[in-house]
């Protein structure tokens, strides 16, 4: 989308002064965008010694005309073409060019639309900064194409290639020779920009005979004339999407900073203790999950659990206490023996003053019907009360059965009943491959992070308090090889 540029842009209704010119600089890593912006502005307006993570704007006057220059973060580089082909052999080259995977940007990065916003109502020239000291590959060409595509249609007629580092070219080598010798990718870029290009030596910006900036502005004027005075204006819908993405990145950045602050508070202090109660049907792999969390075979898997068993280990800097419990009936609370129901409650009592998380183990190979879901929730509420939902997380076991299928896709296919179960748990879930305890430390660390996140979300209700009816003289039947002084009363997360 474009709008016509007129003398009224300068704020002078009579048109006595030339209108301003707005330049948007785009480029990859180490292309020299910031130094180029400073050269155009004639001063060290931007810090060229650090990576640009947010778009910045500067202004100057050149021959009595106000010039606005916007420096932007480096553009994202798409994945390698060969890697993309190996990842999906069914995609042809055209599909890869149009929809190749983009690596996730850093949390502080932003798209080119934000730069366009800073030079309203839009840039007259989009300068694609390319350093002659770096190879310009097909990957870089696709990055440039994706960057301009993010701005919307019609960008190429406002674009010009600006070469930097020309002082590094061999003596007597002209920029035209460099373009011809570099390869098809660079030649494509120059041709796509209507063969508009300019060369900068940013080391000459303070010399008296420096004519490179006036020459650049002359080429910008020629391009504006060719475009009949029009400038590029970003589509409002794209601007809205960019703003939403920026807000999402900012929220994620703040969440990660808060998470880092929470983790820093643990450094140097006593190990943080997390208390976990394993619950679920018979035969769903609770004991194997417990072994995976603790990183060793403390629970006897492969046979039915009759009594609660408590074990502890130091995992990822936290003291983790896990209690394994006997399994429930799949279809009815009444069909679960009273002794088993009491044993589940005694398992919670072993985690005094109360468990932080009730891990509801659900095998990924099992379909969840309405009756099964109602039975699970009936067990939870009958044994632990209505507030149990605040402390419950679904733990998908047998994660190796998923293969390369993401757990989110499995959930999407799981149907309404699985979605309703996850809603009951506040959408807290995790997946584990419990075949090889101690082999997937990253996944276990992520699980503990989610438990700590749940604890923070619960605030004053950080754990599920033990109820007096859960305790009885028969609780001594529960198996626990930890000494009384090693119990959970010293918990750091109360």
HULIN-V683571 format. One line per field, one symbol per residue. ss: DSSP state (H for helix, E for strand, C for the rest). phi: phi as a letter, one per 30 degrees, with the letter a starting at -180 (. if undefined). burial: b if it has 16 or more other ideal C-beta (glycine too) atoms within 10 Angstrom, else e. Layout:
BEGIN
ss->???
phi->???
burial->???
END
This chain:
BEGIN
ss->CEEECCHHHHCCCCCCCCCCEEEEEEECCCCCHHHHHHHHHCCCCCCCCCCCCCCEEEEEEECCEEEEEEECCCCCCCCCHHHHHHHCCCCCHHHHHHHCCCCCCCCCCCCHHHHHHCCCCCCCEEEEEEECCCCCCHHHHHHHHHHHHHHCCCCHHHEEEEEECHHHCCCCCCHHHHHHHHCHHHHHHHHHCCCCEEECCHHHCCCCCCCHHHHHHHHHHHHHHHCCCEEECCCHHHHHHHHHHHHHHHHHHHHHHHHHHHHHHHCCCCCEEEEEEEECECCCCHHHHHHHHHCCCCCCCCCCCCCCEEEEEEECCEEEEEEECCCECCCCCCCCCHHHHHHHHHHHHCCCCCCCEEEEEEECCCCCCHHHHHHHHHHHHHHHCHHHHHHEEEEEECHHHHCCCCHHHHHHHCCHHHHHHHHHCCCCEEECCCCCCCCCHHHHHHHHHHHHHHHHHHHHHCCCCCCHHHCCHHHHHCEECCCHHHCHHHCCCC
phi->.bbdcbddddicedidbdddbccccblddhdjdddddddddiaddcddcbddcbdbbbbabbhicdbcbccbddddcdddeddddddbddddddddddbddcdddddcdbddddddddbddlddbccddbdddcdccddddddddddddddjdidddccbdcdciddddeeiccddddddcdkddddddddddihcaacbcddcdcddcdcddedddddddddddddhidbdbdedddeddddddddddddddddddddddddddddicdedcccbcdbkddicjddddeddddiaddcdcjbddcbdbcbbacbhibdccbccbddcddbaddddeeedddddddddddcddlddbcdcdbdddcdccddddddedddedddbjdddedccbdcdchddddicddddddddddjddddddddediicaabbccdbeicbddddddddddddddddddhdcdbdddcdddcadddddddacddedcdcdceccd
burial->ebeebeeebeeeeeeeeebbbbbbbbbbeebbbbbbbbbbbbeebbebeeebeebbbbeeeeeeebbbbbbbbbbbbbeebeebeeeeeeeeeeebbeebeeeeeebebbbbbbbbbbbeebbbbbbbbbbbeeebbebbbbbbbbbbebbbeebbbbbbbbbbbbeebeeeeebeebbeebeebbbebbebbeebbbbbbbeebeeeeeebbeebbeebeebbeebeebbbbbeeebbeebeeebeebeeeeeeeeeeeeeeeeeeeeeebbbbbbbbbbeebbbbbbbbbbbbeebbebeeebeebbbbbeebbebbbbbbbbbbbbbeebeebeeebbbbbbbbbbbbbebbbbbbbbbbbebebeeebbbbbbebbeebbeeebbbbbbbbbbbbeebeeeeeeebbeebeebbeebbebbeebbbbbbbeebeebeeebeebbebbbebbeebeeebbbebeeebeeeebeebebeeeeeebbeebeee
END
